[in-house]
């Protein structure tokens, strides 16, 4: 089994990924075919599950699963209601159904192998994005995932965004719940969150933030001219990974 650096307890194997990398997607596929898991957990909220899994069935055609931001708190009586403006678009969160996304690859393999899937992230509206500079995933062609993760670990900054910290604690709590239901769990997560979810899991922190009210998700096709903006890899490279 994988090195201890990727383990959460005795039943959970973490697979830290860089989103949008074909090399990490292949690593996910290799891990799932070489080892036996009875549950795959991914860092997406449950409201996305039905549409994401339906869209995965359309691959290799890429699509988007989108969730608009909720309008916030409303009571039965609201003074001076604001009329909807058809010309203004609110914010939204979306999941690219891209063959080179590690999370999508994990779900795709799990669906094909009839493995239980669990979406363990916190429901948030709006979602607050974050990023950090990371090494080129091409290194995975020469080094193991364990060595890559261990080398990156000292450079990963501790979270400062409150929503991100809530999400990390929530996912750690959900993983502890899944441990009582499954013998072997693969948890695919961002390499930026991986050490902090493990820390919250080991410390058994309880999440005090509840799920936000979120609208239903929607699925969309993607215009060919915009594929370069959606896909993690260039469209031609993504096509090569699919053929391989």
Secondary structure, DSSP 8 states (H G I E B T S, - for coil): ---GGGEETTTEEEEEE-TT-HHHHHHHHHHHHHS--SEEEEEEEGGGHHHHHHHHTTTTS-EEEEEE-------S--TT-----TT----EEEEEE-TT-HHHHHHHHHHHTT-EEEEEE---SS----------GGGGGTS-HHHHHHHHHTT------HHHHHHHHHHHHHHHHHHTT-S-EEEEEEHHHHHHHHHHHHTT-------------EEEE--GGGHHHH-SS-HHHHHHHHH-
